[in-house]
Amino acid sequence: MAANWKMNKKIGEAQVFLDEFIPLVWNVKDVDIVIAPPFTALYTVSNLLKITHVSLAAQNMYHAEKGAFTGEISPAMLTDVGCSHVIIGHSERRTIFGETSGMLNNKVQSARNSGLEVIFCIGETLAEREADMTFDVLSKQINDGLKGIAPEGIIVAYEPVWAIGTGKTATTGEAQEAHAFVRKTLSGLYGKVSEEIRILYGGSVTPENIDSLMACADVDGALVGGASLKADSFARIVKYNK
Ligand code: PGA
């Protein structure tokens, strides 16, 4: 279960969240928990997570190791601050910041070279879904983004763009259909190992809908935005079905 805080929470707010959240999930040992704060809170959150079983992720990175790239952050800087994961290719990066499949493929490669686990995001827009292009879009995003990348350390997040931050979740039928397709496409790339790749669902996940989403055969977890900003709500998502 991964929390994507996006551009939310200053350092003090992150501390307040963790003070409440960690005790709530202290006993949860059978779910991998990841939190992706904004860059400015990584160092503080990293220190607070040190004695916990919760992992730290960044929301983005640049593929180069170092150099004249004003405003960017390298994979080595992320591992240095304690990140084990990085989110790559979120739809907000693709649409607002113009990140292309080629750029994302470079980022995934470079993150893996540095030992970071990658939460690689894919998903169709409403217009693409209505034009019956969902599977074409997903297959292209997977094949272009993961080209030449080994399957180890790859987590895929299926996030229909029309469901992100809108309060509209995919139905369990829609989610399962897309996840099964993602699994099939991954098996074209990787063969049998694809059965072990975790596919997260993202897009208006809440404590109310997590149980039914997790009941879908090919939904292995969730990437949560809005509902991850409150400790009790994200803890309930982590403890789905309980
Ligand atoms: P949301 O965001 O849960 O607020 O829809 C999910 C995401 O963008 O990762």
py3Dmol code that shows the C-alpha trace and the ligand (Angstrom):
import py3Dmol

protein = """\
ATOM      1  CA  MET A   1       0.000   0.000   0.000  1.00  0.00           C
ATOM      2  CA  ALA A   2       1.622   3.216  -1.114  1.00  0.00           C
ATOM      3  CA  ALA A   3       0.808   6.778  -0.070  1.00  0.00           C
ATOM      4  CA  ASN A   4       1.424   9.445  -2.692  1.00  0.00           C
ATOM      5  CA  TRP A   5       1.296  12.752  -0.863  1.00  0.00           C
ATOM      6  CA  LYS A   6       1.918  14.757  -4.045  1.00  0.00           C
ATOM      7  CA  MET A   7       2.629  18.461  -3.287  1.00  0.00           C
ATOM      8  CA  ASN A   8       1.188  18.279   0.230  1.00  0.00           C
ATOM      9  CA  LYS A   9       2.602  18.416   3.765  1.00  0.00           C
ATOM     10  CA  LYS A  10       5.351  20.595   5.107  1.00  0.00           C
ATOM     11  CA  ILE A  11       7.882  18.967   7.451  1.00  0.00           C
ATOM     12  CA  GLY A  12       5.862  19.617  10.617  1.00  0.00           C
ATOM     13  CA  GLU A  13       2.706  18.214   9.043  1.00  0.00           C
ATOM     14  CA  ALA A  14       4.569  15.072   7.981  1.00  0.00           C
ATOM     15  CA  GLN A  15       5.758  14.603  11.577  1.00  0.00           C
ATOM     16  CA  VAL A  16       2.226  14.980  12.928  1.00  0.00           C
ATOM     17  CA  PHE A  17       0.973  12.397  10.408  1.00  0.00           C
ATOM     18  CA  LEU A  18       3.632   9.845  11.386  1.00  0.00           C
ATOM     19  CA  ASP A  19       3.074  10.321  15.118  1.00  0.00           C
ATOM     20  CA  GLU A  20      -0.492   9.188  14.554  1.00  0.00           C
ATOM     21  CA  PHE A  21       0.041   6.703  11.708  1.00  0.00           C
ATOM     22  CA  ILE A  22       2.921   4.541  12.953  1.00  0.00           C
ATOM     23  CA  PRO A  23       1.153   3.297  16.110  1.00  0.00           C
ATOM     24  CA  LEU A  24      -1.917   2.450  14.000  1.00  0.00           C
ATOM     25  CA  VAL A  25       0.034   0.139  11.687  1.00  0.00           C
ATOM     26  CA  TRP A  26       2.660  -1.088  14.127  1.00  0.00           C
ATOM     27  CA  ASN A  27       1.214  -4.594  14.184  1.00  0.00           C
ATOM     28  CA  VAL A  28       0.637  -4.901  10.455  1.00  0.00           C
ATOM     29  CA  LYS A  29       3.349  -7.245   9.229  1.00  0.00           C
ATOM     30  CA  ASP A  30       1.749  -8.788   6.159  1.00  0.00           C
ATOM     31  CA  VAL A  31       1.392  -5.625   4.067  1.00  0.00           C
ATOM     32  CA  ASP A  32       4.272  -3.640   2.585  1.00  0.00           C
ATOM     33  CA  ILE A  33       3.713   0.031   3.370  1.00  0.00           C
ATOM     34  CA  VAL A  34       5.349   2.839   1.411  1.00  0.00           C
ATOM     35  CA  ILE A  35       5.078   6.597   1.921  1.00  0.00           C
ATOM     36  CA  ALA A  36       6.062   9.118  -0.758  1.00  0.00           C
ATOM     37  CA  PRO A  37       6.362  12.595   0.784  1.00  0.00           C
ATOM     38  CA  PRO A  38       7.468  15.669  -1.159  1.00  0.00           C
ATOM     39  CA  PHE A  39      11.261  16.035  -1.551  1.00  0.00           C
ATOM     40  CA  THR A  40      11.528  18.641   1.208  1.00  0.00           C
ATOM     41  CA  ALA A  41      10.187  16.221   3.837  1.00  0.00           C
ATOM     42  CA  LEU A  42      12.191  13.152   2.752  1.00  0.00           C
ATOM     43  CA  TYR A  43      15.027  13.613   5.232  1.00  0.00           C
ATOM     44  CA  THR A  44      12.782  14.094   8.247  1.00  0.00           C
ATOM     45  CA  VAL A  45      10.408  11.298   7.275  1.00  0.00           C
ATOM     46  CA  SER A  46      13.371   9.012   6.584  1.00  0.00           C
ATOM     47  CA  ASN A  47      14.651   9.512  10.137  1.00  0.00           C
ATOM     48  CA  LEU A  48      11.224   8.913  11.619  1.00  0.00           C
ATOM     49  CA  LEU A  49      10.736   5.707   9.600  1.00  0.00           C
ATOM     50  CA  LYS A  50      14.128   4.226  10.483  1.00  0.00           C
ATOM     51  CA  ILE A  51      12.932   2.003  13.294  1.00  0.00           C
ATOM     52  CA  THR A  52       9.678   1.085  11.535  1.00  0.00           C
ATOM     53  CA  HIS A  53       8.748  -1.360   8.780  1.00  0.00           C
ATOM     54  CA  VAL A  54       7.424   1.479   6.572  1.00  0.00           C
ATOM     55  CA  SER A  55       9.437   2.224   3.419  1.00  0.00           C
ATOM     56  CA  LEU A  56      10.239   5.608   1.924  1.00  0.00           C
ATOM     57  CA  ALA A  57       9.598   6.604  -1.692  1.00  0.00           C
ATOM     58  CA  ALA A  58      10.222   9.697  -3.780  1.00  0.00           C
ATOM     59  CA  GLN A  59       7.576  10.916  -6.202  1.00  0.00           C
ATOM     60  CA  ASN A  60       9.943  11.543  -9.095  1.00  0.00           C
ATOM     61  CA  MET A  61      13.640  11.765 -10.032  1.00  0.00           C
ATOM     62  CA  TYR A  62      15.897  12.640 -12.950  1.00  0.00           C
ATOM     63  CA  HIS A  63      17.768   9.858 -14.712  1.00  0.00           C
ATOM     64  CA  ALA A  64      21.267  11.370 -14.670  1.00  0.00           C
ATOM     65  CA  GLU A  65      23.670  10.598 -11.829  1.00  0.00           C
ATOM     66  CA  LYS A  66      24.755  14.190 -11.249  1.00  0.00           C
ATOM     67  CA  GLY A  67      25.651  17.361 -13.072  1.00  0.00           C
ATOM     68  CA  ALA A  68      24.211  20.559 -14.485  1.00  0.00           C
ATOM     69  CA  PHE A  69      20.495  19.788 -14.173  1.00  0.00           C
ATOM     70  CA  THR A  70      19.136  22.694 -12.161  1.00  0.00           C
ATOM     71  CA  GLY A  71      16.188  21.737 -10.007  1.00  0.00           C
ATOM     72  CA  GLU A  72      16.537  17.989 -10.446  1.00  0.00           C
ATOM     73  CA  ILE A  73      17.231  15.125  -8.004  1.00  0.00           C
ATOM     74  CA  SER A  74      19.287  12.024  -8.854  1.00  0.00           C
ATOM     75  CA  PRO A  75      18.666   8.395  -7.864  1.00  0.00           C
ATOM     76  CA  ALA A  76      21.870   8.436  -5.766  1.00  0.00           C
ATOM     77  CA  MET A  77      20.466  11.401  -3.798  1.00  0.00           C
ATOM     78  CA  LEU A  78      17.292   9.417  -3.148  1.00  0.00           C
ATOM     79  CA  THR A  79      19.099   6.338  -1.843  1.00  0.00           C
ATOM     80  CA  ASP A  80      21.349   8.654   0.180  1.00  0.00           C
ATOM     81  CA  VAL A  81      18.336  10.132   1.984  1.00  0.00           C
ATOM     82  CA  GLY A  82      16.921   6.662   2.655  1.00  0.00           C
ATOM     83  CA  CYS A  83      14.496   6.012  -0.205  1.00  0.00           C
ATOM     84  CA  SER A  84      13.986   2.407  -1.250  1.00  0.00           C
ATOM     85  CA  HIS A  85      11.293   3.233  -3.830  1.00  0.00           C
ATOM     86  CA  VAL A  86      10.484   5.880  -6.413  1.00  0.00           C
ATOM     87  CA  ILE A  87       7.259   6.631  -8.283  1.00  0.00           C
ATOM     88  CA  ILE A  88       7.886   7.075 -11.995  1.00  0.00           C
ATOM     89  CA  GLY A  89       5.482   8.132 -14.732  1.00  0.00           C
ATOM     90  CA  HIS A  90       2.604   9.399 -12.625  1.00  0.00           C
ATOM     91  CA  SER A  91      -0.058  10.828 -14.943  1.00  0.00           C
ATOM     92  CA  GLU A  92       0.540  14.283 -13.467  1.00  0.00           C
ATOM     93  CA  ARG A  93       4.192  14.008 -14.544  1.00  0.00           C
ATOM     94  CA  ARG A  94       3.158  12.807 -17.986  1.00  0.00           C
ATOM     95  CA  THR A  95       0.486  15.445 -18.619  1.00  0.00           C
ATOM     96  CA  ILE A  96       1.475  18.557 -16.626  1.00  0.00           C
ATOM     97  CA  PHE A  97       5.240  18.169 -17.002  1.00  0.00           C
ATOM     98  CA  GLY A  98       5.352  16.570 -20.442  1.00  0.00           C
ATOM     99  CA  GLU A  99       7.284  13.444 -19.502  1.00  0.00           C
ATOM    100  CA  THR A 100       7.434  11.103 -22.487  1.00  0.00           C
ATOM    101  CA  SER A 101       7.756   7.332 -22.602  1.00  0.00           C
ATOM    102  CA  GLY A 102      11.394   7.695 -23.650  1.00  0.00           C
ATOM    103  CA  MET A 103      12.185   9.892 -20.658  1.00  0.00           C
ATOM    104  CA  LEU A 104      10.345   7.517 -18.348  1.00  0.00           C
ATOM    105  CA  ASN A 105      12.191   4.498 -19.705  1.00  0.00           C
ATOM    106  CA  ASN A 106      15.495   6.274 -18.930  1.00  0.00           C
ATOM    107  CA  LYS A 107      14.289   7.065 -15.427  1.00  0.00           C
ATOM    108  CA  VAL A 108      13.186   3.488 -14.744  1.00  0.00           C
ATOM    109  CA  GLN A 109      16.527   2.144 -15.986  1.00  0.00           C
ATOM    110  CA  SER A 110      18.503   4.580 -13.899  1.00  0.00           C
ATOM    111  CA  ALA A 111      16.405   3.993 -10.765  1.00  0.00           C
ATOM    112  CA  ARG A 112      16.913   0.242 -11.067  1.00  0.00           C
ATOM    113  CA  ASN A 113      20.645   0.705 -11.614  1.00  0.00           C
ATOM    114  CA  SER A 114      20.688   2.486  -8.250  1.00  0.00           C
ATOM    115  CA  GLY A 115      18.715  -0.301  -6.580  1.00  0.00           C
ATOM    116  CA  LEU A 116      15.488   1.669  -6.171  1.00  0.00           C
ATOM    117  CA  GLU A 117      12.233  -0.232  -6.529  1.00  0.00           C
ATOM    118  CA  VAL A 118      10.068   1.497  -9.106  1.00  0.00           C
ATOM    119  CA  ILE A 119       6.343   2.138  -8.869  1.00  0.00           C
ATOM    120  CA  PHE A 120       5.700   2.629 -12.569  1.00  0.00           C
ATOM    121  CA  CYS A 121       2.369   4.351 -13.285  1.00  0.00           C
ATOM    122  CA  ILE A 122       0.191   3.836 -16.320  1.00  0.00           C
ATOM    123  CA  GLY A 123      -3.410   4.669 -17.170  1.00  0.00           C
ATOM    124  CA  GLU A 124      -5.789   5.908 -19.832  1.00  0.00           C
ATOM    125  CA  THR A 125      -7.640   9.233 -19.979  1.00  0.00           C
ATOM    126  CA  LEU A 126     -11.427   9.425 -20.165  1.00  0.00           C
ATOM    127  CA  ALA A 127     -11.258  10.322 -23.864  1.00  0.00           C
ATOM    128  CA  GLU A 128      -9.071   7.276 -24.523  1.00  0.00           C
ATOM    129  CA  ARG A 129     -11.432   5.003 -22.603  1.00  0.00           C
ATOM    130  CA  GLU A 130     -14.457   6.380 -24.465  1.00  0.00           C
ATOM    131  CA  ALA A 131     -12.673   5.845 -27.774  1.00  0.00           C
ATOM    132  CA  ASP A 132     -12.084   2.194 -26.797  1.00  0.00           C
ATOM    133  CA  MET A 133      -8.343   2.733 -26.690  1.00  0.00           C
ATOM    134  CA  THR A 134      -7.696   1.676 -23.092  1.00  0.00           C
ATOM    135  CA  PHE A 135      -5.848  -1.537 -23.901  1.00  0.00           C
ATOM    136  CA  ASP A 136      -3.792   0.083 -26.697  1.00  0.00           C
ATOM    137  CA  VAL A 137      -2.722   2.876 -24.354  1.00  0.00           C
ATOM    138  CA  LEU A 138      -1.833   0.520 -21.492  1.00  0.00           C
ATOM    139  CA  SER A 139       0.072  -1.846 -23.719  1.00  0.00           C
ATOM    140  CA  LYS A 140       2.087   1.023 -25.273  1.00  0.00           C
ATOM    141  CA  GLN A 141       2.849   2.609 -21.899  1.00  0.00           C
ATOM    142  CA  ILE A 142       4.075  -0.739 -20.529  1.00  0.00           C
ATOM    143  CA  ASN A 143       6.067  -1.788 -23.566  1.00  0.00           C
ATOM    144  CA  ASP A 144       7.712   1.635 -24.069  1.00  0.00           C
ATOM    145  CA  GLY A 145       8.285   2.418 -20.389  1.00  0.00           C
ATOM    146  CA  LEU A 146       9.676  -0.980 -19.410  1.00  0.00           C
ATOM    147  CA  LYS A 147      11.626  -1.666 -22.618  1.00  0.00           C
ATOM    148  CA  GLY A 148      14.919  -3.366 -21.787  1.00  0.00           C
ATOM    149  CA  ILE A 149      14.145  -3.383 -18.043  1.00  0.00           C
ATOM    150  CA  ALA A 150      14.362  -6.579 -15.965  1.00  0.00           C
ATOM    151  CA  PRO A 151      11.235  -7.439 -13.969  1.00  0.00           C
ATOM    152  CA  GLU A 152      12.899  -7.435 -10.531  1.00  0.00           C
ATOM    153  CA  GLY A 153      12.073  -4.361  -8.498  1.00  0.00           C
ATOM    154  CA  ILE A 154       9.230  -3.283 -10.764  1.00  0.00           C
ATOM    155  CA  ILE A 155       5.781  -2.548  -9.345  1.00  0.00           C
ATOM    156  CA  VAL A 156       3.112  -1.345 -11.766  1.00  0.00           C
ATOM    157  CA  ALA A 157       0.378   1.086 -10.712  1.00  0.00           C
ATOM    158  CA  TYR A 158      -2.704   1.156 -12.924  1.00  0.00           C
ATOM    159  CA  GLU A 159      -4.291   4.548 -12.431  1.00  0.00           C
ATOM    160  CA  PRO A 160      -7.090   5.476 -14.816  1.00  0.00           C
ATOM    161  CA  VAL A 161      -6.543   9.228 -15.243  1.00  0.00           C
ATOM    162  CA  TRP A 162     -10.292   9.901 -15.025  1.00  0.00           C
ATOM    163  CA  ALA A 163     -10.337   8.378 -11.533  1.00  0.00           C
ATOM    164  CA  ILE A 164      -7.431  10.356 -10.043  1.00  0.00           C
ATOM    165  CA  GLY A 165      -8.580  12.925  -7.518  1.00  0.00           C
ATOM    166  CA  THR A 166     -12.081  12.935  -8.995  1.00  0.00           C
ATOM    167  CA  GLY A 167     -13.931  10.766  -6.506  1.00  0.00           C
ATOM    168  CA  LYS A 168     -14.766   8.423  -9.411  1.00  0.00           C
ATOM    169  CA  THR A 169     -13.277   4.998  -8.779  1.00  0.00           C
ATOM    170  CA  ALA A 170     -13.182   2.302 -11.418  1.00  0.00           C
ATOM    171  CA  THR A 171     -15.756  -0.370 -10.667  1.00  0.00           C
ATOM    172  CA  THR A 172     -14.270  -3.626  -9.487  1.00  0.00           C
ATOM    173  CA  GLY A 173     -15.149  -5.043 -12.911  1.00  0.00           C
ATOM    174  CA  GLU A 174     -13.281  -2.240 -14.708  1.00  0.00           C
ATOM    175  CA  ALA A 175     -10.309  -2.504 -12.356  1.00  0.00           C
ATOM    176  CA  GLN A 176     -10.026  -6.281 -12.668  1.00  0.00           C
ATOM    177  CA  GLU A 177     -10.391  -6.145 -16.452  1.00  0.00           C
ATOM    178  CA  ALA A 178      -7.588  -3.575 -16.748  1.00  0.00           C
ATOM    179  CA  HIS A 179      -5.367  -5.358 -14.222  1.00  0.00           C
ATOM    180  CA  ALA A 180      -5.782  -8.696 -15.999  1.00  0.00           C
ATOM    181  CA  PHE A 181      -4.798  -6.970 -19.237  1.00  0.00           C
ATOM    182  CA  VAL A 182      -1.766  -5.385 -17.566  1.00  0.00           C
ATOM    183  CA  ARG A 183      -0.745  -8.809 -16.235  1.00  0.00           C
ATOM    184  CA  LYS A 184      -1.122 -10.325 -19.709  1.00  0.00           C
ATOM    185  CA  THR A 185       0.974  -7.568 -21.262  1.00  0.00           C
ATOM    186  CA  LEU A 186       3.646  -8.033 -18.587  1.00  0.00           C
ATOM    187  CA  SER A 187       3.682 -11.745 -19.298  1.00  0.00           C
ATOM    188  CA  GLY A 188       4.391 -10.926 -22.969  1.00  0.00           C
ATOM    189  CA  LEU A 189       7.448  -8.991 -21.763  1.00  0.00           C
ATOM    190  CA  TYR A 190       8.592 -11.193 -18.907  1.00  0.00           C
ATOM    191  CA  GLY A 191       6.895 -14.584 -19.133  1.00  0.00           C
ATOM    192  CA  LYS A 192       5.848 -16.430 -16.010  1.00  0.00           C
ATOM    193  CA  VAL A 193       7.571 -14.007 -13.636  1.00  0.00           C
ATOM    194  CA  SER A 194       4.784 -11.522 -14.399  1.00  0.00           C
ATOM    195  CA  GLU A 195       2.595 -13.472 -11.980  1.00  0.00           C
ATOM    196  CA  GLU A 196       4.788 -12.160  -9.193  1.00  0.00           C
ATOM    197  CA  ILE A 197       4.832  -8.518 -10.275  1.00  0.00           C
ATOM    198  CA  ARG A 198       2.658  -6.412  -8.028  1.00  0.00           C
ATOM    199  CA  ILE A 199      -0.007  -4.387  -9.780  1.00  0.00           C
ATOM    200  CA  LEU A 200      -1.455  -1.574  -7.678  1.00  0.00           C
ATOM    201  CA  TYR A 201      -4.731   0.186  -8.374  1.00  0.00           C
ATOM    202  CA  GLY A 202      -4.845   3.970  -8.021  1.00  0.00           C
ATOM    203  CA  GLY A 203      -7.568   6.571  -8.447  1.00  0.00           C
ATOM    204  CA  SER A 204      -9.863   7.750  -5.648  1.00  0.00           C
ATOM    205  CA  VAL A 205      -9.072   4.805  -3.384  1.00  0.00           C
ATOM    206  CA  THR A 206     -10.736   5.283   0.012  1.00  0.00           C
ATOM    207  CA  PRO A 207     -11.306   3.287   3.208  1.00  0.00           C
ATOM    208  CA  GLU A 208     -14.797   2.598   1.814  1.00  0.00           C
ATOM    209  CA  ASN A 209     -13.785   1.014  -1.501  1.00  0.00           C
ATOM    210  CA  ILE A 210     -10.440  -0.629  -0.652  1.00  0.00           C
ATOM    211  CA  ASP A 211     -11.929  -3.950   0.488  1.00  0.00           C
ATOM    212  CA  SER A 212     -13.790  -4.592  -2.749  1.00  0.00           C
ATOM    213  CA  LEU A 213     -10.838  -3.448  -4.886  1.00  0.00           C
ATOM    214  CA  MET A 214      -8.503  -5.789  -3.000  1.00  0.00           C
ATOM    215  CA  ALA A 215     -10.916  -8.653  -3.629  1.00  0.00           C
ATOM    216  CA  CYS A 216     -10.108  -8.475  -7.366  1.00  0.00           C
ATOM    217  CA  ALA A 217      -7.797 -11.304  -8.381  1.00  0.00           C
ATOM    218  CA  ASP A 218      -5.187  -9.100 -10.068  1.00  0.00           C
ATOM    219  CA  VAL A 219      -5.261  -6.125  -7.694  1.00  0.00           C
ATOM    220  CA  ASP A 220      -2.274  -6.545  -5.372  1.00  0.00           C
ATOM    221  CA  GLY A 221      -2.332  -3.203  -3.589  1.00  0.00           C
ATOM    222  CA  ALA A 222      -3.130   0.473  -4.004  1.00  0.00           C
ATOM    223  CA  LEU A 223      -1.438   3.792  -4.740  1.00  0.00           C
ATOM    224  CA  VAL A 224      -3.383   6.297  -2.700  1.00  0.00           C
ATOM    225  CA  GLY A 225      -3.412  10.077  -3.074  1.00  0.00           C
ATOM    226  CA  GLY A 226      -6.068  12.117  -1.239  1.00  0.00           C
ATOM    227  CA  ALA A 227      -7.015   9.401   1.253  1.00  0.00           C
ATOM    228  CA  SER A 228      -3.372   8.941   2.272  1.00  0.00           C
ATOM    229  CA  LEU A 229      -3.122  12.449   3.716  1.00  0.00           C
ATOM    230  CA  LYS A 230      -4.977  11.522   6.888  1.00  0.00           C
ATOM    231  CA  ALA A 231      -3.362   8.960   9.187  1.00  0.00           C
ATOM    232  CA  ASP A 232      -6.551   7.150  10.195  1.00  0.00           C
ATOM    233  CA  SER A 233      -7.815   6.880   6.644  1.00  0.00           C
ATOM    234  CA  PHE A 234      -4.516   5.563   5.202  1.00  0.00           C
ATOM    235  CA  ALA A 235      -4.152   3.177   8.163  1.00  0.00           C
ATOM    236  CA  ARG A 236      -7.614   1.761   7.435  1.00  0.00           C
ATOM    237  CA  ILE A 237      -6.587   1.244   3.810  1.00  0.00           C
ATOM    238  CA  VAL A 238      -3.398  -0.539   4.920  1.00  0.00           C
ATOM    239  CA  LYS A 239      -5.549  -2.698   7.188  1.00  0.00           C
ATOM    240  CA  TYR A 240      -8.103  -3.523   4.488  1.00  0.00           C
ATOM    241  CA  ASN A 241     -10.571  -6.273   5.322  1.00  0.00           C
ATOM    242  CA  LYS A 242      -9.878  -5.926   9.022  1.00  0.00           C
TER     243      LYS A 242
END
"""
ligand_1 = """\
9
PGA
P -6.137 9.957 -5.583
O -4.687 9.972 -6.287
O -6.170 8.786 -4.645
O -6.246 11.279 -4.889
O -7.139 9.801 -6.687
C -4.056 8.765 -6.637
C -2.760 9.060 -7.347
O -2.709 10.005 -8.132
O -1.736 8.367 -7.126
"""
view = py3Dmol.view(width=600, height=400)
view.addModel(protein, "pdb")
view.setStyle({"model": 0}, {"cartoon": {"style": "trace"}})
view.addModel(ligand_1, "xyz")
view.setStyle({"model": 1}, {"stick": {}})
view.zoomTo()
view.show()
